[in-house]
């Protein structure tokens, strides 16, 4: 992988750049977005329509949006469940993206994972579902599988 470019600050005052680095088995993906000091990292991501940090309860209780801040500074804006982030982890820069806001440009690594797939189950077929439940019972009767 080539050297990372420097984080560039958004033009608006009170806004910072958030760079998300996700580690996959063989590849690493990066994405970024501007985030205001008045919003959480997760709110900023949603506002800009970006993806990269898993979204769960949005209240600090599920741990799905667990991240590690590897560069920059954030402030805590609400409680985080100690079941998901211990005091020791928090001291090492691990936190929940729904409970922190940027104070500077930040780089984060996603640690949280969805426990359940949100897509179709393996082997699921829209047509079989409609046939089994009947078109009147299925809100997706007119959806075509692509």
Helices and strands as residue ranges (DSSP letters): E 15-23, E 28-36, H 41-48, E 66-71, E 74-76, H 87-91, E 94-96, G 97-99, E 100-102, E 106-110, H 126-133, G 135-137
